[in-house]
Amino acid sequence: MAAGGAYVDSQYGLGHNSNEVCVASGAVLYPTVAAPLTVHTLSGLGMVEAPWNSGGDRLNIGGDGSSAAFGTIKLLGGGAIRPGVSDWAGSLAISGFTNVSLLGGSVELDIPNARDYDRLVLTKTGNGHSWPVLTIGGAALNVSFGYVPQVGDTFLVVQVDGSSMIAGQFASGATLKADCLGGGKATCEVLYNSALAGGTGNDIVLRVTQIEGARGTVFSFQ
């Protein structure tokens, strides 16, 4: 979806779980349909916003097209959230939804370098909206490095505006392993409700604790 705004007021307006919706930089997607609205994958550098005082404001990513809830975005089995686009890392924003629930499927992030990387941003844009509440239960967090990071590097990967604390954890819990350029592996702590890397105390931050080279060389966090 290119720059501008698009209101979706039909249950089948986005293909109903049959396609990927990519929201380009500067574009805004407004789900307004009251029936369950489902896509397979949500990606891009733009924003998905709940129109204030709308009768819809619900979106499922994955799942079977049922159990949508007012004011809620759900990531369900088979679905994926992929901030950024191919060869271009950046932020995908979700705004105005009271609840963001990552219950299945995967959040997939590319980190091509230490400064520019994918990020999911949960925020609000109008006075009529509530600050978001993030709940995690069963979704996977998949991360790929396009370079070899340094032990101790930190990355703010999920930004939650407001003051609500994150509930739950990704399927990997407090650690994950990510592929690095050249065939190595990075072990990362997944820090929930963190203030590191510019976070405000209720964000998700990755901290690299160990690098294993393609030939088995290991560097660990002290």
Backbone torsions as a table, in degrees:
resi	resn	phi	psi	omega
1	MET	NA	123.2	-175.3
2	ALA	-80.5	177.6	-176.1
3	ALA	-56.1	144.4	-175.7
4	GLY	122.9	-165.1	-179.6
5	GLY	-126.1	146.6	178.2
6	ALA	-136.0	123.5	175.4
7	TYR	-95.3	129.1	179.5
8	VAL	-110.3	110.3	-176.5
9	ASP	-117.7	17.5	176.0
10	SER	-124.4	139.3	179.2
11	GLN	-58.4	-27.3	-176.8
12	TYR	-106.7	14.6	-175.6
13	GLY	-68.2	-18.8	179.0
14	LEU	-116.7	17.2	177.5
15	GLY	95.3	-9.9	176.2
16	HIS	53.6	69.5	174.5
17	ASN	69.5	21.0	-177.8
18	SER	-111.4	-1.0	-173.3
19	ASN	-152.3	173.1	173.8
20	GLU	-96.3	133.1	174.8
21	VAL	-106.1	116.8	179.1
22	CYS	-108.8	118.1	-178.5
23	VAL	-98.6	110.9	-173.7
24	ALA	-70.6	163.5	176.9
25	SER	-57.3	129.5	-178.4
26	GLY	87.7	-7.7	179.7
27	ALA	-94.7	153.4	178.2
28	VAL	-131.8	129.5	175.0
29	LEU	-103.8	126.4	-179.9
30	TYR	-113.7	100.2	174.7
31	PRO	-77.9	120.3	-178.6
32	THR	-121.9	-1.1	-175.6
33	VAL	-75.5	138.0	-179.3
34	ALA	-79.1	-26.5	177.8
35	ALA	-75.8	161.8	178.2
36	PRO	-57.1	123.5	177.6
37	LEU	-111.0	122.2	-171.1
38	THR	-130.2	134.7	171.5
39	VAL	-124.6	162.6	179.8
40	HIS	-83.3	-43.7	-176.9
41	THR	-141.6	138.0	174.3
42	LEU	-115.6	124.2	-178.0
43	SER	-142.2	176.9	173.2
44	GLY	119.4	-170.7	-175.2
45	LEU	-121.1	9.9	-177.7
46	GLY	-99.7	-142.3	-173.9
47	MET	-140.6	142.9	167.3
48	VAL	-108.9	119.3	-173.1
49	GLU	-124.6	138.2	175.2
50	ALA	-84.4	115.3	177.6
51	PRO	-62.3	133.4	-177.2
52	TRP	-64.4	137.7	175.7
53	ASN	63.7	28.8	178.0
54	SER	-91.3	157.8	176.8
55	GLY	-86.1	-1.8	-178.7
56	GLY	-106.6	-98.3	176.3
57	ASP	58.8	51.5	178.2
58	ARG	-149.4	144.5	-179.4
59	LEU	-154.6	129.8	171.7
60	ASN	-105.5	137.4	174.8
61	ILE	-113.8	106.3	-171.1
62	GLY	87.0	-169.5	-178.4
63	GLY	83.8	-166.6	-174.1
64	ASP	-110.2	14.9	177.3
65	GLY	86.5	11.7	178.9
66	SER	-121.5	178.8	172.3
67	SER	61.7	31.8	172.7
68	ALA	-74.1	149.2	-177.7
69	ALA	-130.3	142.5	-178.9
70	PHE	-58.6	136.1	177.5
71	GLY	69.7	21.4	-171.3
72	THR	-132.6	138.4	165.4
73	ILE	-108.6	128.4	178.6
74	LYS	-118.7	132.4	168.4
75	LEU	-99.9	119.4	-173.0
76	LEU	-122.7	177.7	-176.6
77	GLY	-53.7	133.5	-179.9
78	GLY	85.9	-9.6	-179.3
79	GLY	-94.6	166.4	179.5
80	ALA	-148.1	140.9	169.1
81	ILE	-111.1	123.5	-176.4
82	ARG	-130.0	87.9	174.7
83	PRO	-58.3	151.2	-178.7
84	GLY	82.7	179.0	175.7
85	VAL	-132.7	173.0	-178.3
86	SER	-55.9	125.5	177.8
87	ASP	66.4	16.6	179.3
88	TRP	-148.8	101.6	-179.1
89	ALA	-78.8	156.8	177.9
90	GLY	169.6	-167.7	-173.4
91	SER	-103.5	139.7	169.7
92	LEU	-112.5	125.2	-174.7
93	ALA	-105.9	141.8	171.3
94	ILE	-120.9	121.0	-171.0
95	SER	-127.7	140.0	170.7
96	GLY	83.9	-4.5	177.5
97	PHE	-86.6	127.6	-178.1
98	THR	-63.8	-38.3	-177.0
99	ASN	-127.4	134.0	170.6
100	VAL	-121.2	115.4	-173.5
101	SER	-117.7	117.1	179.9
102	LEU	-102.6	88.9	-168.2
103	LEU	-103.7	-11.0	-179.6
104	GLY	-170.6	-172.0	-179.1
105	GLY	66.4	-150.3	-174.7
106	SER	-148.7	149.3	166.6
107	VAL	-105.0	122.5	-171.5
108	GLU	-118.2	123.5	-172.5
109	LEU	-126.7	135.7	171.3
110	ASP	-105.9	136.5	177.1
111	ILE	-123.4	87.9	-175.7
112	PRO	-74.1	-24.4	177.1
113	ASN	-158.6	178.9	-172.4
114	ALA	-74.2	-16.4	-175.0
115	ARG	-108.0	-34.2	-176.1
116	ASP	-116.8	115.8	-178.0
117	TYR	-155.5	166.7	-177.2
118	ASP	-70.7	144.9	179.8
119	ARG	-149.8	140.5	172.1
120	LEU	-100.9	124.4	-176.6
121	VAL	-115.9	124.2	177.0
122	LEU	-109.0	120.8	-171.2
123	THR	-148.6	-171.8	169.5
124	LYS	-139.1	152.9	-174.5
125	THR	-121.5	-6.8	-177.7
126	GLY	-138.4	161.1	-178.5
127	ASN	-65.7	-24.9	-179.4
128	GLY	-81.5	-5.7	-177.2
129	HIS	-94.1	156.9	174.8
130	SER	-96.0	155.4	172.0
131	TRP	-68.0	146.5	-174.6
132	PRO	-75.5	151.0	171.8
133	VAL	-118.9	123.9	-177.6
134	LEU	-103.3	126.1	175.5
135	THR	-122.1	131.4	-179.0
136	ILE	-120.4	131.2	177.8
137	GLY	-160.8	87.6	175.6
138	GLY	110.0	-18.7	179.2
139	ALA	-71.8	150.0	176.2
140	ALA	-94.0	149.4	171.5
141	LEU	-113.6	112.7	-178.2
142	ASN	-111.8	126.1	-174.3
143	VAL	-127.8	139.9	177.0
144	SER	-132.7	128.0	177.4
145	PHE	-94.6	132.0	176.2
146	GLY	-90.8	12.0	177.5
147	TYR	-154.6	-173.9	176.7
148	VAL	-104.9	108.4	-178.5
149	PRO	-72.6	169.9	177.2
150	GLN	-97.8	145.6	174.1
151	VAL	-59.5	131.7	-177.4
152	GLY	98.4	-12.5	177.3
153	ASP	-62.2	144.4	179.3
154	THR	-125.7	149.2	-176.8
155	PHE	-140.8	122.3	175.6
156	LEU	-82.7	103.9	-171.0
157	VAL	-104.1	-24.3	174.1
158	VAL	-131.3	114.9	-178.3
159	GLN	-105.2	122.3	-179.4
160	VAL	-114.4	105.9	179.2
161	ASP	-73.2	158.2	-174.3
162	GLY	90.8	-161.5	-174.1
163	SER	-123.0	2.2	-178.7
164	SER	-70.0	135.2	179.0
165	MET	-78.1	148.1	176.4
166	ILE	-73.4	136.1	175.7
167	ALA	-108.6	130.8	175.8
168	GLY	90.9	-179.2	-178.2
169	GLN	-140.8	161.2	172.5
170	PHE	-68.4	167.4	-175.0
171	ALA	-58.8	-30.9	-179.4
172	SER	-80.6	-6.0	178.4
173	GLY	76.0	-129.8	-172.7
174	ALA	-91.7	-1.8	178.4
175	THR	-140.4	159.8	171.1
176	LEU	-152.0	160.2	174.6
177	LYS	-112.4	135.5	-177.7
178	ALA	-127.5	144.2	175.4
179	ASP	-71.4	145.3	176.4
180	CYS	-119.9	161.4	174.7
181	LEU	-57.3	134.6	178.0
182	GLY	92.5	0.5	174.9
183	GLY	96.9	1.8	178.5
184	GLY	-81.4	-179.7	179.4
185	LYS	-130.5	142.0	173.5
186	ALA	-114.8	127.8	171.3
187	THR	-94.0	130.2	-176.5
188	CYS	-126.0	139.2	164.7
189	GLU	-74.9	140.8	172.2
190	VAL	-105.4	107.5	-174.0
191	LEU	-99.0	112.6	-179.5
192	TYR	-92.1	144.2	-177.9
193	ASN	54.3	51.1	-175.0
194	SER	-103.4	152.9	174.1
195	ALA	-111.7	8.9	177.5
196	LEU	-74.9	165.0	173.4
197	ALA	56.3	32.8	179.8
198	GLY	87.4	5.9	177.9
199	GLY	-71.5	168.5	-176.0
200	THR	-115.5	14.0	175.8
201	GLY	103.8	-6.4	175.6
202	ASN	-137.6	37.1	-179.5
203	ASP	-114.8	172.9	177.1
204	ILE	-112.0	125.1	-176.2
205	VAL	-125.0	137.2	170.9
206	LEU	-96.8	135.7	174.3
207	ARG	-126.3	122.6	-178.6
208	VAL	-72.2	124.6	-178.9
209	THR	-112.3	-19.0	-178.9
210	GLN	-157.7	139.4	174.0
211	ILE	-119.8	125.7	175.9
212	GLU	-113.7	117.7	-179.0
213	GLY	-69.8	168.0	-178.4
214	ALA	-61.1	-24.8	-179.5
215	ARG	-104.5	14.9	172.2
216	GLY	97.2	-0.8	176.7
217	THR	-66.7	131.7	-174.9
218	VAL	-119.7	131.9	172.3
219	PHE	-122.9	128.2	-172.7
220	SER	-120.4	156.1	176.9
221	PHE	-74.2	133.8	179.0
222	GLN	-104.3	NA	NA
